Amino acid sequence: MGDSTSSLNAAVVPLGSGLPTREELLIHYPAKFTWTELKTFVNSGDLGLLKRDRKLQKRYNLWAEGIKEKFGTIVNYLMNFRLQWGKPDTLSLLGSAVQDTGMSTPPVFERISTDELSVPRELPPLPADAPAYFSESTPPQYISIIQNDWPYSVPPEVEHTLIWTRIPIFHPALVAESVRARVELDGLWGFTGNISPPPSPSNLPACLPALAEWGMTLDKMIKSEKGTAEEDELVRIAGLPVHNFVKKRWVETEWETAWFVNPPRLQSVPGLAHIHVFARHK
């Protein structure tokens, strides 16, 4: 029964190219990870465990080549087209159950015209009164909240959202010197909307089979040595502004989230900060 149903669904939802639809993700790229496994990977200390479906990654790579031909670079595409600074995300094929309020400020600059797509443009300098670091009170014009067009292999009930910001997330005022190297290697992460603690990293061996096709094993993990309680608290403080922003947007009575900020070694667009949020409606 299951095989015939899958065949029927695949026939009804043909496999396309370019940005995937939600139906394509459900049928052709079914989730490899459960919600518990996803939270375990986030809490493991190595954010590199979080993966996109390998077939979807190949599709992304082909799409990215076309984007580079049209826009010059992925960064140019993001800054001048995809990111909707200060405005709701109107370009996503995946959609979100969260409705942004207050995101109606003018864009940072007008989007490039169709005959100048490949001309690189930098974002204008931040004004003198811009916040020093990202927080729950960062003005909307410095933020673009979009659905990840190429989500990781998350369960169908989980939204994968990206919060792009022109305001730094890693800042000396937040990251104590004693944990700077640790944060630069591991990044930041946290959980909201659940009174129970997140899955312990000790549960990771039981979750690793879900990463078998990526060849991930415990000995391949990249993470800092376990820190002291004081160091753990300093890392928590460094991530508190992001944590508070996530709590404010994904109301805890309605949503459970796992969020993270990749360390520099894993950032896809160096110099333009962004936060990943996995959000599951209760």
Short mmCIF file of the C-alpha atoms (twelve columns), coordinates in Angstrom:
data_MODEL
# 
_entry.id   MODEL 
# 
loop_
_atom_site.group_PDB 
_atom_site.id 
_atom_site.type_symbol 
_atom_site.label_atom_id 
_atom_site.label_alt_id 
_atom_site.label_comp_id 
_atom_site.label_asym_id 
_atom_site.label_seq_id 
_atom_site.Cartn_x 
_atom_site.Cartn_y 
_atom_site.Cartn_z 
_atom_site.pdbx_PDB_model_num 
ATOM 1   C CA . MET A 1   0.000  0.000  0.000   1 
ATOM 2   C CA . GLY A 2   2.772  2.411  0.953   1 
ATOM 3   C CA . ASP A 3   4.684  1.892  -2.304  1 
ATOM 4   C CA . SER A 4   1.627  2.422  -4.508  1 
ATOM 5   C CA . THR A 5   0.697  5.533  -2.543  1 
ATOM 6   C CA . SER A 6   4.196  6.924  -2.987  1 
ATOM 7   C CA . SER A 7   4.093  6.208  -6.710  1 
ATOM 8   C CA . LEU A 8   0.732  7.905  -7.007  1 
ATOM 9   C CA . ASN A 9   1.954  10.927 -5.100  1 
ATOM 10  C CA . ALA A 10  5.114  11.144 -7.201  1 
ATOM 11  C CA . ALA A 11  2.951  11.050 -10.334 1 
ATOM 12  C CA . VAL A 12  0.699  13.797 -9.002  1 
ATOM 13  C CA . VAL A 13  3.674  15.925 -7.917  1 
ATOM 14  C CA . PRO A 14  6.212  15.852 -10.764 1 
ATOM 15  C CA . LEU A 15  9.822  16.534 -9.888  1 
ATOM 16  C CA . GLY A 16  10.851 19.961 -11.124 1 
ATOM 17  C CA . SER A 17  13.990 22.063 -11.048 1 
ATOM 18  C CA . GLY A 18  14.832 25.313 -9.318  1 
ATOM 19  C CA . LEU A 19  13.281 26.215 -5.981  1 
ATOM 20  C CA . PRO A 20  11.367 23.248 -4.540  1 
ATOM 21  C CA . THR A 21  7.720  23.457 -3.530  1 
ATOM 22  C CA . ARG A 22  6.448  22.088 -0.237  1 
ATOM 23  C CA . GLU A 23  4.761  19.238 -2.111  1 
ATOM 24  C CA . GLU A 24  8.048  18.307 -3.773  1 
ATOM 25  C CA . LEU A 25  9.829  18.314 -0.420  1 
ATOM 26  C CA . LEU A 26  7.185  16.020 1.072   1 
ATOM 27  C CA . ILE A 27  7.120  13.525 -1.784  1 
ATOM 28  C CA . HIS A 28  10.563 13.554 -3.366  1 
ATOM 29  C CA . TYR A 29  12.763 14.632 -0.447  1 
ATOM 30  C CA . PRO A 30  11.084 13.126 2.634   1 
ATOM 31  C CA . ALA A 31  12.554 14.126 5.992   1 
ATOM 32  C CA . LYS A 32  15.537 12.132 7.166   1 
ATOM 33  C CA . PHE A 33  15.424 13.536 10.710  1 
ATOM 34  C CA . THR A 34  12.828 13.468 13.465  1 
ATOM 35  C CA . TRP A 35  12.206 16.533 15.621  1 
ATOM 36  C CA . THR A 36  14.080 14.894 18.509  1 
ATOM 37  C CA . GLU A 37  17.050 14.051 16.281  1 
ATOM 38  C CA . LEU A 38  17.086 17.597 14.946  1 
ATOM 39  C CA . LYS A 39  17.220 19.054 18.465  1 
ATOM 40  C CA . THR A 40  19.912 16.564 19.433  1 
ATOM 41  C CA . PHE A 41  22.075 17.641 16.501  1 
ATOM 42  C CA . VAL A 42  21.608 21.328 17.402  1 
ATOM 43  C CA . ASN A 43  22.593 20.594 21.011  1 
ATOM 44  C CA . SER A 44  25.513 18.330 20.100  1 
ATOM 45  C CA . GLY A 45  28.111 21.089 19.875  1 
ATOM 46  C CA . ASP A 46  28.742 20.504 16.155  1 
ATOM 47  C CA . LEU A 47  26.277 22.405 13.975  1 
ATOM 48  C CA . GLY A 48  27.888 20.750 10.955  1 
ATOM 49  C CA . LEU A 49  25.705 17.710 11.707  1 
ATOM 50  C CA . LEU A 50  22.697 19.573 10.313  1 
ATOM 51  C CA . LYS A 51  22.266 18.485 6.709   1 
ATOM 52  C CA . ARG A 52  20.200 19.044 3.591   1 
ATOM 53  C CA . ASP A 53  18.878 15.995 1.709   1 
ATOM 54  C CA . ARG A 54  21.698 14.902 -0.600  1 
ATOM 55  C CA . LYS A 55  19.450 14.783 -3.665  1 
ATOM 56  C CA . LEU A 56  18.120 18.227 -2.814  1 
ATOM 57  C CA . GLN A 57  21.709 19.435 -2.384  1 
ATOM 58  C CA . LYS A 58  22.485 18.360 -5.961  1 
ATOM 59  C CA . ARG A 59  19.419 20.257 -7.157  1 
ATOM 60  C CA . TYR A 60  20.588 23.289 -5.174  1 
ATOM 61  C CA . ASN A 61  24.044 23.113 -6.736  1 
ATOM 62  C CA . LEU A 62  22.532 23.202 -10.252 1 
ATOM 63  C CA . TRP A 63  20.240 26.083 -9.275  1 
ATOM 64  C CA . ALA A 64  23.165 27.976 -7.765  1 
ATOM 65  C CA . GLU A 65  25.107 27.773 -11.037 1 
ATOM 66  C CA . GLY A 66  22.191 29.396 -12.854 1 
ATOM 67  C CA . ILE A 67  21.910 32.075 -10.197 1 
ATOM 68  C CA . LYS A 68  25.607 32.885 -10.540 1 
ATOM 69  C CA . GLU A 69  25.218 33.245 -14.302 1 
ATOM 70  C CA . LYS A 70  22.277 35.616 -13.837 1 
ATOM 71  C CA . PHE A 71  23.336 37.601 -10.769 1 
ATOM 72  C CA . GLY A 72  27.100 37.180 -10.762 1 
ATOM 73  C CA . THR A 73  27.254 35.732 -7.246  1 
ATOM 74  C CA . ILE A 74  24.942 34.174 -4.676  1 
ATOM 75  C CA . VAL A 75  25.688 37.123 -2.384  1 
ATOM 76  C CA . ASN A 76  24.559 39.571 -5.074  1 
ATOM 77  C CA . TYR A 77  21.360 37.551 -5.538  1 
ATOM 78  C CA . LEU A 78  20.673 37.575 -1.811  1 
ATOM 79  C CA . MET A 79  21.421 41.224 -1.118  1 
ATOM 80  C CA . ASN A 80  19.815 42.703 -4.223  1 
ATOM 81  C CA . PHE A 81  16.892 40.379 -4.820  1 
ATOM 82  C CA . ARG A 82  16.000 37.652 -2.341  1 
ATOM 83  C CA . LEU A 83  16.323 39.453 0.975   1 
ATOM 84  C CA . GLN A 84  13.330 41.687 1.689   1 
ATOM 85  C CA . TRP A 85  14.832 44.200 4.114   1 
ATOM 86  C CA . GLY A 86  12.194 45.499 6.490   1 
ATOM 87  C CA . LYS A 87  9.377  43.821 4.560   1 
ATOM 88  C CA . PRO A 88  7.451  40.531 4.828   1 
ATOM 89  C CA . ASP A 89  8.779  37.622 2.760   1 
ATOM 90  C CA . THR A 90  6.713  37.597 -0.429  1 
ATOM 91  C CA . LEU A 91  9.028  35.437 -2.552  1 
ATOM 92  C CA . SER A 92  8.964  32.137 -0.678  1 
ATOM 93  C CA . LEU A 93  7.347  29.103 -2.295  1 
ATOM 94  C CA . LEU A 94  7.112  27.428 1.123   1 
ATOM 95  C CA . GLY A 95  5.215  29.967 3.215   1 
ATOM 96  C CA . SER A 96  4.991  30.296 6.979   1 
ATOM 97  C CA . ALA A 97  2.321  30.168 9.659   1 
ATOM 98  C CA . VAL A 98  3.949  33.169 11.358  1 
ATOM 99  C CA . GLN A 99  2.707  36.568 10.270  1 
ATOM 100 C CA . ASP A 100 5.211  39.371 10.791  1 
ATOM 101 C CA . THR A 101 3.953  42.653 12.159  1 
ATOM 102 C CA . GLY A 102 5.810  45.920 11.888  1 
ATOM 103 C CA . MET A 103 7.767  44.742 8.844   1 
ATOM 104 C CA . SER A 104 6.731  47.546 6.540   1 
ATOM 105 C CA . THR A 105 9.630  49.973 6.568   1 
ATOM 106 C CA . PRO A 106 11.088 51.062 3.218   1 
ATOM 107 C CA . PRO A 107 13.724 48.715 1.773   1 
ATOM 108 C CA . VAL A 108 17.375 49.554 2.305   1 
ATOM 109 C CA . PHE A 109 17.560 50.456 -1.379  1 
ATOM 110 C CA . GLU A 110 15.554 49.777 -4.490  1 
ATOM 111 C CA . ARG A 111 16.007 46.330 -5.955  1 
ATOM 112 C CA . ILE A 112 18.202 46.133 -9.027  1 
ATOM 113 C CA . SER A 113 16.603 46.416 -12.428 1 
ATOM 114 C CA . THR A 114 16.437 43.400 -14.708 1 
ATOM 115 C CA . ASP A 115 19.143 44.764 -17.003 1 
ATOM 116 C CA . GLU A 116 21.623 45.138 -14.116 1 
ATOM 117 C CA . LEU A 117 21.198 41.772 -12.432 1 
ATOM 118 C CA . SER A 118 24.857 40.772 -12.585 1 
ATOM 119 C CA . VAL A 119 26.214 44.143 -11.429 1 
ATOM 120 C CA . PRO A 120 27.477 43.649 -7.862  1 
ATOM 121 C CA . ARG A 121 26.251 46.187 -5.334  1 
ATOM 122 C CA . GLU A 122 27.168 46.488 -1.718  1 
ATOM 123 C CA . LEU A 123 24.721 47.397 0.995   1 
ATOM 124 C CA . PRO A 124 25.115 51.032 2.047   1 
ATOM 125 C CA . PRO A 125 27.109 51.660 5.242   1 
ATOM 126 C CA . LEU A 126 25.219 51.350 8.477   1 
ATOM 127 C CA . PRO A 127 24.212 54.760 9.871   1 
ATOM 128 C CA . ALA A 128 25.880 56.073 13.005  1 
ATOM 129 C CA . ASP A 129 22.785 55.380 15.086  1 
ATOM 130 C CA . ALA A 130 22.509 51.718 14.071  1 
ATOM 131 C CA . PRO A 131 22.571 49.234 16.971  1 
ATOM 132 C CA . ALA A 132 25.953 47.770 17.862  1 
ATOM 133 C CA . TYR A 133 24.653 44.197 17.851  1 
ATOM 134 C CA . PHE A 134 21.518 42.251 16.955  1 
ATOM 135 C CA . SER A 135 18.768 42.029 19.575  1 
ATOM 136 C CA . GLU A 136 15.008 41.705 19.974  1 
ATOM 137 C CA . SER A 137 14.714 45.477 19.482  1 
ATOM 138 C CA . THR A 138 16.703 45.685 16.230  1 
ATOM 139 C CA . PRO A 139 14.720 47.924 13.824  1 
ATOM 140 C CA . PRO A 140 12.988 46.054 10.972  1 
ATOM 141 C CA . GLN A 141 14.937 47.839 8.236   1 
ATOM 142 C CA . TYR A 142 18.049 45.927 9.279   1 
ATOM 143 C CA . ILE A 143 16.314 42.523 9.176   1 
ATOM 144 C CA . SER A 144 15.024 40.158 6.498   1 
ATOM 145 C CA . ILE A 145 13.092 37.124 7.752   1 
ATOM 146 C CA . ILE A 146 12.561 34.536 5.031   1 
ATOM 147 C CA . GLN A 147 11.802 30.854 4.731   1 
ATOM 148 C CA . ASN A 148 14.829 28.796 3.788   1 
ATOM 149 C CA . ASP A 149 14.198 28.062 0.100   1 
ATOM 150 C CA . TRP A 150 16.458 25.028 0.459   1 
ATOM 151 C CA . PRO A 151 15.619 23.697 3.933   1 
ATOM 152 C CA . TYR A 152 17.527 21.047 5.793   1 
ATOM 153 C CA . SER A 153 15.980 17.597 6.032   1 
ATOM 154 C CA . VAL A 154 13.434 18.614 8.660   1 
ATOM 155 C CA . PRO A 155 10.102 16.938 9.503   1 
ATOM 156 C CA . PRO A 156 7.134  18.255 7.476   1 
ATOM 157 C CA . GLU A 157 5.620  19.988 10.524  1 
ATOM 158 C CA . VAL A 158 8.812  22.001 11.104  1 
ATOM 159 C CA . GLU A 159 9.426  25.363 9.439   1 
ATOM 160 C CA . HIS A 160 13.027 26.274 8.601   1 
ATOM 161 C CA . THR A 161 13.308 30.055 8.797   1 
ATOM 162 C CA . LEU A 162 16.297 32.341 8.244   1 
ATOM 163 C CA . ILE A 163 16.706 35.674 9.983   1 
ATOM 164 C CA . TRP A 164 19.192 37.735 7.990   1 
ATOM 165 C CA . THR A 165 20.504 40.863 9.630   1 
ATOM 166 C CA . ARG A 166 22.851 43.675 8.738   1 
ATOM 167 C CA . ILE A 167 23.618 44.068 12.444  1 
ATOM 168 C CA . PRO A 168 26.413 41.876 13.897  1 
ATOM 169 C CA . ILE A 169 25.426 38.878 16.011  1 
ATOM 170 C CA . PHE A 170 28.911 38.025 17.287  1 
ATOM 171 C CA . HIS A 171 30.074 41.179 19.091  1 
ATOM 172 C CA . PRO A 172 32.802 41.842 21.693  1 
ATOM 173 C CA . ALA A 173 30.208 43.375 24.010  1 
ATOM 174 C CA . LEU A 174 28.431 39.995 24.081  1 
ATOM 175 C CA . VAL A 175 31.147 37.394 23.585  1 
ATOM 176 C CA . ALA A 176 33.568 37.346 26.509  1 
ATOM 177 C CA . GLU A 177 37.201 36.955 25.535  1 
ATOM 178 C CA . SER A 178 37.455 33.730 27.555  1 
ATOM 179 C CA . VAL A 179 34.897 31.976 25.307  1 
ATOM 180 C CA . ARG A 180 35.599 33.766 22.022  1 
ATOM 181 C CA . ALA A 181 37.515 30.831 20.508  1 
ATOM 182 C CA . ARG A 182 34.782 28.446 21.606  1 
ATOM 183 C CA . VAL A 183 32.011 30.532 20.044  1 
ATOM 184 C CA . GLU A 184 34.014 30.954 16.836  1 
ATOM 185 C CA . LEU A 185 34.357 27.160 16.567  1 
ATOM 186 C CA . ASP A 186 30.907 26.069 17.774  1 
ATOM 187 C CA . GLY A 187 28.573 29.003 17.085  1 
ATOM 188 C CA . LEU A 188 25.523 29.723 19.227  1 
ATOM 189 C CA . TRP A 189 22.275 27.844 19.769  1 
ATOM 190 C CA . GLY A 190 19.258 27.600 22.010  1 
ATOM 191 C CA . PHE A 191 15.727 26.273 22.469  1 
ATOM 192 C CA . THR A 192 12.409 27.915 23.261  1 
ATOM 193 C CA . GLY A 193 8.847  26.879 23.983  1 
ATOM 194 C CA . ASN A 194 9.493  23.779 26.077  1 
ATOM 195 C CA . ILE A 195 9.910  23.570 29.852  1 
ATOM 196 C CA . SER A 196 11.783 20.277 29.471  1 
ATOM 197 C CA . PRO A 197 15.507 20.510 28.757  1 
ATOM 198 C CA . PRO A 198 16.669 19.788 25.192  1 
ATOM 199 C CA . PRO A 199 17.986 16.315 24.331  1 
ATOM 200 C CA . SER A 200 21.344 15.663 25.920  1 
ATOM 201 C CA . PRO A 201 24.387 15.344 23.634  1 
ATOM 202 C CA . SER A 202 24.838 11.947 25.289  1 
ATOM 203 C CA . ASN A 203 21.907 10.782 23.136  1 
ATOM 204 C CA . LEU A 204 23.841 11.528 19.965  1 
ATOM 205 C CA . PRO A 205 25.106 7.957  19.303  1 
ATOM 206 C CA . ALA A 206 21.499 6.779  19.055  1 
ATOM 207 C CA . CYS A 207 20.771 9.518  16.492  1 
ATOM 208 C CA . LEU A 208 23.838 9.078  14.288  1 
ATOM 209 C CA . PRO A 209 22.265 6.347  12.107  1 
ATOM 210 C CA . ALA A 210 20.085 9.116  10.626  1 
ATOM 211 C CA . LEU A 211 23.320 10.666 9.346   1 
ATOM 212 C CA . ALA A 212 24.724 7.457  7.865   1 
ATOM 213 C CA . GLU A 213 24.349 8.542  4.230   1 
ATOM 214 C CA . TRP A 214 26.487 11.599 5.001   1 
ATOM 215 C CA . GLY A 215 29.158 9.407  6.573   1 
ATOM 216 C CA . MET A 216 29.002 11.231 9.904   1 
ATOM 217 C CA . THR A 217 30.559 9.522  12.912  1 
ATOM 218 C CA . LEU A 218 31.479 10.698 16.399  1 
ATOM 219 C CA . ASP A 219 35.175 10.896 15.526  1 
ATOM 220 C CA . LYS A 220 34.438 13.315 12.657  1 
ATOM 221 C CA . MET A 221 32.701 15.861 14.848  1 
ATOM 222 C CA . ILE A 222 34.241 19.321 15.201  1 
ATOM 223 C CA . LYS A 223 33.487 20.945 18.536  1 
ATOM 224 C CA . SER A 224 35.112 22.412 21.603  1 
ATOM 225 C CA . GLU A 225 35.947 20.414 24.679  1 
ATOM 226 C CA . LYS A 226 33.270 20.489 27.344  1 
ATOM 227 C CA . GLY A 227 33.427 23.834 29.108  1 
ATOM 228 C CA . THR A 228 33.052 24.800 32.731  1 
ATOM 229 C CA . ALA A 229 29.734 25.941 34.161  1 
ATOM 230 C CA . GLU A 230 31.050 29.511 34.053  1 
ATOM 231 C CA . GLU A 231 32.000 29.191 30.380  1 
ATOM 232 C CA . ASP A 232 28.625 27.660 29.543  1 
ATOM 233 C CA . GLU A 233 26.937 30.642 31.179  1 
ATOM 234 C CA . LEU A 234 29.074 33.103 29.198  1 
ATOM 235 C CA . VAL A 235 28.116 31.342 25.950  1 
ATOM 236 C CA . ARG A 236 24.461 31.481 26.980  1 
ATOM 237 C CA . ILE A 237 24.779 35.228 27.621  1 
ATOM 238 C CA . ALA A 238 26.383 35.686 24.184  1 
ATOM 239 C CA . GLY A 239 23.314 34.111 22.602  1 
ATOM 240 C CA . LEU A 240 20.723 35.818 24.801  1 
ATOM 241 C CA . PRO A 241 19.822 38.633 22.345  1 
ATOM 242 C CA . VAL A 242 19.054 36.073 19.627  1 
ATOM 243 C CA . HIS A 243 17.199 33.886 22.110  1 
ATOM 244 C CA . ASN A 244 14.995 36.793 23.162  1 
ATOM 245 C CA . PHE A 245 14.257 37.709 19.538  1 
ATOM 246 C CA . VAL A 246 13.189 34.129 18.789  1 
ATOM 247 C CA . LYS A 247 10.975 33.993 21.884  1 
ATOM 248 C CA . LYS A 248 9.323  37.248 20.868  1 
ATOM 249 C CA . ARG A 249 8.540  36.153 17.300  1 
ATOM 250 C CA . TRP A 250 7.683  32.499 17.950  1 
ATOM 251 C CA . VAL A 251 5.362  32.849 20.948  1 
ATOM 252 C CA . GLU A 252 6.238  30.078 23.376  1 
ATOM 253 C CA . THR A 253 2.640  29.096 24.105  1 
ATOM 254 C CA . GLU A 254 2.236  28.284 20.407  1 
ATOM 255 C CA . TRP A 255 5.694  27.324 19.142  1 
ATOM 256 C CA . GLU A 256 8.669  25.209 20.096  1 
ATOM 257 C CA . THR A 257 11.949 26.155 18.422  1 
ATOM 258 C CA . ALA A 258 15.564 25.178 18.073  1 
ATOM 259 C CA . TRP A 259 17.696 28.077 16.811  1 
ATOM 260 C CA . PHE A 260 21.362 28.402 15.957  1 
ATOM 261 C CA . VAL A 261 23.924 30.758 14.487  1 
ATOM 262 C CA . ASN A 262 26.627 29.006 12.517  1 
ATOM 263 C CA . PRO A 263 30.241 29.690 13.496  1 
ATOM 264 C CA . PRO A 264 32.315 31.529 10.887  1 
ATOM 265 C CA . ARG A 265 33.668 28.225 9.540   1 
ATOM 266 C CA . LEU A 266 30.157 27.168 8.473   1 
ATOM 267 C CA . GLN A 267 28.725 30.501 7.342   1 
ATOM 268 C CA . SER A 268 27.553 30.421 3.729   1 
ATOM 269 C CA . VAL A 269 27.708 34.205 3.297   1 
ATOM 270 C CA . PRO A 270 30.603 35.631 5.347   1 
ATOM 271 C CA . GLY A 271 29.990 39.172 6.443   1 
ATOM 272 C CA . LEU A 272 26.194 38.951 6.382   1 
ATOM 273 C CA . ALA A 273 24.903 37.466 9.616   1 
ATOM 274 C CA . HIS A 274 21.955 35.102 9.773   1 
ATOM 275 C CA . ILE A 275 20.140 32.899 12.256  1 
ATOM 276 C CA . HIS A 276 18.544 29.518 11.529  1 
ATOM 277 C CA . VAL A 277 15.291 28.707 13.311  1 
ATOM 278 C CA . PHE A 278 13.551 25.339 13.290  1 
ATOM 279 C CA . ALA A 279 10.022 26.027 14.492  1 
ATOM 280 C CA . ARG A 280 7.352  23.452 15.303  1 
ATOM 281 C CA . HIS A 281 3.774  24.556 16.005  1 
ATOM 282 C CA . LYS A 282 2.372  22.973 19.148  1 
# 
